[in-house]
């Protein structure tokens, strides 16, 4: 099969389109013929090996790339199954978050990480869902515990995670304020935000009324600044932050969590990679998608041969919603 292979850290140009062996599914694995995948900051960190501090942290990136094939989202058709697989048969349309292996024509994934593709989505739309939407779901449902009547602010509301966070917070009954740049105001309003703050014109940390939760997807505001607009028992959920070469965003996340230990408001970091609940989360997302409460936002679509160009565009940081690659 064809795959974009990563041999060393660097720019998107280090990826090479190469012939590699097609994986053979293990006893409890599903072999998927990929029809679409997507790119996101997770791929950028794995490709660049940044922030550098993550290379030496326990369980971090390592001194050499751990993954030779990046790509954390896939949507496609079951090609073959292992002898112990009971839920899927060849021909089934599925989507999954393999946490690597998506920039290829095939990927083999444990059955418990795979879910049926939402019936009302194309493969391209479905590939935009897994990592970004699961991250937003964990932040809204588990970390912020959003419920009816809550006031929620999403900082970075126009990106891949942010567009899902706005819709999910609305689905859970919240009054949602989205923060984005001028060019994305109409988009954020169109996906359900009750109010939109243009950060080029206004400072959300100096505007009220106070929020029950801030979903912090992007930006470089401190916890002290966020506290100004949080209720006394409010929570700031970190889903990402402005990236840097040496320490950020890890440094900002750790600093905010540490600072919150001495405050009535709390800061927490959403962790989705490695979660054992991702299939359950994908099924919950499917229900919300098929009911019309959540719709993936796709900014651009690239052909598989143009994967390097797709990564370059994603690195610019201006995409509204997701960047998808089709096979």
N, C-alpha and C positions, 0 to 999 in steps of 0.2 A: 504494500500500500504506500501511498504518498503521505508524508508528514513533514511539518516544519520542525526541525530538530535544533535544540539549543545545546551547544557544547561549552560555551563560556559566557560569562556575564558581559553585557554591553548594550549597545543600541539595538533597535529592531533589525539592523543589518547583520547581526550575528546569527540570525535564524537562517537555516538552509533547508530548502525543499529537497527532501531525500527519500529514496526508496528504503523502507524498513519492513521487517516481517509483520504480517497481519497478526494481531494477537489471537491466541486460542483461548476461548473461555474456560475457566476452571469449573469445578463441579457446581458451584453456587453462583456462577457469573453469567452475565448476559452480554453477548457481543452485539454492539450497535453499529449499524452503517450510518454514519453521521450525515445528516442533511443540512444542518446549520449549527454554528457555534457563535460565541460572542467574545469580545475583548473587554477588559476592565482593569482597574488599578492593580488587582491581585496579580495579573500577568506582568504588568510593568515592574512590580517589585521583584518577581521571580526572574525576569529577564535582566534587569539592571543590577540585581543584587543590592538594592538600596532600600532603606538606609543601611550604611555600612555596618552599624552596630549590630544589626540583625544577623550578620554573618557569623558572629562569634557568640551570640546568645544561645543558651541551651535550647534545643528544639528550633533554632532559627534557620536562616537561609543556608548557612554553611559556606565554606571557602570556595566550593565549586557548586554549580547548579545541581540541586537534588532532582529536579525534573528535566528530562531531556525533551519532553513534549509538553508545552503549556496548554492552557485552555481549560477553564473550570466549568463551562456550561456546554451541554450538548442537547440536541433534539434530533431524533432520527427514527430508524426502523430496525426492529430486532432482526438480526441476521442469523444468529444461532444461540443456543442456550446450553448450559451445563446440565449434567444428569440430575442434579438435585433441585433445579429451578422448577417451580410449580406454577408461578403466576403468569409467565410470559411464554409466547410461542413465536416462531419466525413470522414476520409480517406485522407484528404489533407496533403501533406508533407510540413512542415514549419520549420522555425528557428526563434529564438527570444532571447531577452535579458531581462529576468524577474527581474534581480537585486536581486535574491534570490529565492530559491526553486528548483534549478537544481539538487541537490544531492538527488533525489527521483525518483520514478517510474512515477509519474504524477505531473503536475503543471498547475494551472489555471492562465491565463494571460489576461489582457485587450486586445481586438482585435487590438487597435491601436499600440500595441507593437510587433505584430506578422507580419512576412513577409513570402511569399512563399520561400521554400528552393531552392537555385540554382540548376538547373537541372543537371549540370555536376559534382556535389559534392555528395559524400556519406554522410550519417548522421554523421559519425565520422569527416569528413572534415568540414562539415557545423557547427558542434558544436564548432570548433576552431575559428570561425569568429566573432560572435557578439561584445563582449566587446573590444577585442584587436583591431579588424579592425575598429570599430566605433571610438575608441580613436585616432587611427592613421589618419583616414579620417578627423576628426575635426581639428587635428593638422596641417595636410598638406593643406587642402582646406580652412579652416576658419581662423585659428590662424596665420599660416605662409603665407597663400595666395600664395602658390607655383604655378608658371606658366612656360611656355616655356622659356628655356634659363637660369633659375635660377640655382644657385649652392646651393645644400642642403647637409648638413652633418647629418647623423643619428648616434648618440652616443648610443650604445646598439643595434646594428643592427641585432643581431642574435636571440633576444628573441621574445616573442609572439607579442608584439606591434611593435618592431623594424623591424621584417621581413615584416609586412604589410606596415610600414612607407616607407621602401626602395621601395617597389613595387608601392605604391601609388604616391610617389614623381616622380618616373619614368613615371607613367601613365599620370601625369600632365605636363610632358615635361621637368623635371629638370635633371641636371647633378648631380648624387648622389654619395657621398662618405660615405661608411659605416665604423664604428669603432667597432671592436670586438676583441676577443682573437684569438690566433693562431689556435686553433682547429676549429674555425668557419669561417675562411677566405674563404675557398672554397664555403661554403654554401652561404655566403653573396654575393660573386661574382656570384653564380649561379642564384640568384633571381633578378639580374639586376644591382647591384651596378657597377658604372663606375670605381670607385677606392675603395680599401679597405685598411684601416689602422689597423695594429695589435698593440693594445695599450700596449702590453707587450714589444714592441720594439721601438715604436715611440709615441711622445706626440702630439696629434692632435691640441692642443692649441698653438703650436709653428710652425705649418705648414700652408702654404698658397697654392693657392691664397685665398682671403677672400670669405666667404659664405654669401649668402642672408639670409639663415636660418640655425639654428642648432636645430635639433629635439633631445632633451635631454631625452632619455629614461632611461639611467642608468649611474651610475658613481658618483663621488664626486668632480667634478671640480666647482670652483666658477664662478660667473658671470664675475668677472674681468678677469679671465683666458679665458673664452669663448669669451669675447669682442675682444680679440687680433686677432681672426680669423673671426670676423663678419664685414660686410660692415657697413658704417656709419649709414645707416637706417635699418640695419639687425635686425632680431628677434631671440631670443632664446626661443623655445617653450618647456616647462616642461611637460613631460608625465609621469614622475616618477623620482626616484633618489635612491641612496643607503639607505636602510632601517635601522632604529635604534629602540631601545626599548623605549626611552623616548620622543624624539621630531622628529627625522628624519623619513621620508623625508619632513614632513611638514615644519620644520624649514628652511631647505635649500631652499625650494620653496619660502617661504615668504621672505627670505633674498634676493634672486635673483630678485624677483619682486620689492622689495623696492629699491634695488640698481639701478635698471634700470630707476627709476623715475628721476634720475639725469644724465642720459646718453642719447645720440642720439639713441643708440640701445635699444631695449626693451626686457623684459622677460615676458612671459605670461604662465599661467597654463591652460592646456586643461582640461575641465570638461565634462565628458560624462554621468556619473551616474545621472539619473533624467532628462535627456534631453527629451523634447517632440518631438524631430525630429528623434528619433532613428529608427522608421519604415522607414521613408524616406531615412535615411542613409543606412539602410540594403538593400533597393531596389537599391540604387546607387551602393553599393558594389556588389550586384548580377549582375548588368550589366557589371561591370568590371571583375568579376569572369567568367561569361559566355562568355565574349569576349576573355578570356585568358590572360588579362593583370595583374590579381592578382590571386595567388594560395596560399591557407593556407599551412603553413609548420607544420607538426605534428611530434613531437619528439618521444613520446611514447604513447601507448594506454594501458589502464588498464581496467580490468573488474570492474563492479559496486561494487562487494564485496571487491575490493582492493582499494577503494577510499582513505582510510587512507594512504596507501602506495603511492598513486599518489600525495597526498598533501605533504608527506615527500619529495618526489623527487622534486616537484616544489619549495619547500622551500630552497633546496640546491642552487638554482639560476644558474644552469648550463644548463638548457634545451635550446635546439635550436628550436625555434618556440613554439608550444603549446603542452600541456599535456592533453590528452583526456581520458574520461571515457565512456565506452560503457555499455549498458543495455543488 
